[in-house]
Every structure is written in C-alpha cells, then in structure tokens.
Amino acid sequence: MKKFVAIAGGLILASGLAVAGGDQKQTKSFNELDENQDGVITQTEASADQNLVAHFQTADANQDGYLTPAEFDTIQQEMEEAE
C-alpha cells in the first residue's frame, strides 16, 4: 500500500509540474499548503508549490511521505540561502 501511495503521489506531483511549467516561484506558508489542516504536508498538498515539489524528498528527513512544520522550516531556510 505504501508503494502505491508513493507511486500515486509521484504521478500527481509530475502532473503538477507539467501544469505549472516555467520558473515561477510560488512561496506558500505551511498553513496554506496544509489544505486539510492535519499538521503535515503530503506530496499532493506540496504540488501547490513547485519549488517545494522539487525539494520534497530532501525535505522529508525521515522519509515518511509527509513534511512536518520542522521539516518544512528547514527546507524553506535552505532554499532561501541557495537563492
């Protein structure tokens, strides 16, 4: 089941990238991305921010398929420093 979710999430993220196109930067807050307000960002929810999509696997430090607020803050800081 976990593999199915990972594959489905990847396909959804890929389709989100195809739709987004270009190099538009869309910086959204954790709360904006956490659509169902369950305290984590899923890969599907992350698809609303193409920059986060590109860094999701790196940001997901424990590789559980979700970003916690701490993981999100860490990757946001790293992305800002890289700019």
C-alpha positions in Angstrom: 0.0 0.0 0.0 2.8 2.4 0.9 4.4 1.8 -2.5 1.1 2.6 -4.2 0.8 5.8 -2.3 4.4 6.8 -3.2 3.8 6.0 -6.9 0.5 7.8 -7.0 2.0 10.8 -5.2 4.8 10.9 -7.7 2.4 10.8 -10.6 0.4 13.6 -9.1 3.5 15.7 -8.4 4.7 15.1 -12.0 1.3 16.2 -13.4 1.5 19.3 -11.2 4.9 20.2 -12.6 3.6 19.8 -16.1 0.7 22.1 -15.4 2.8 24.7 -13.5 5.5 25.0 -16.2 8.1 27.9 -16.3 10.3 29.1 -13.5 7.6 30.8 -11.4 8.4 30.9 -7.7 5.4 30.3 -5.5 6.3 30.6 -1.9 3.4 29.5 0.3 3.3 29.1 4.1 3.0 25.8 5.8 -0.7 26.5 6.7 -1.5 27.5 3.2 -0.1 24.2 1.9 -1.6 22.0 4.6 -5.1 22.1 3.0 -6.8 19.7 5.4 -5.0 21.3 8.5 -3.8 17.9 9.8 -0.4 19.2 10.8 1.6 17.7 7.9 2.0 18.4 4.2 1.5 15.5 1.9 3.1 15.2 -1.6 -0.3 16.0 -3.1 -0.6 19.2 -1.0 3.0 20.1 -1.8 2.1 20.1 -5.5 0.7 23.6 -5.0 4.3 24.9 -4.7 6.5 23.8 -7.5 9.7 24.7 -5.6 8.7 22.5 -2.7 7.8 19.7 -5.1 11.4 19.8 -6.4 12.8 19.5 -2.8 10.2 17.3 -1.2 12.3 14.1 -1.0 15.2 16.0 0.6 12.9 17.9 2.9 11.2 14.7 4.2 14.1 13.9 6.5 12.5 10.7 8.0 11.2 9.6 4.6 7.6 9.1 5.9 6.0 10.8 2.9 4.9 13.9 5.0 6.5 17.2 5.9 6.2 18.3 9.4 6.4 22.0 10.3 10.1 21.5 11.4 11.0 19.7 8.1 9.2 22.5 6.1 11.0 25.3 8.0 14.4 23.6 7.4 13.9 23.2 3.7 12.5 26.8 3.4 15.6 28.1 5.1 17.9 26.0 2.8 16.1 27.2 -0.3 16.3 30.8 0.8 20.0 30.5 1.4 20.5 28.9 -2.0 18.9 31.9 -3.8 
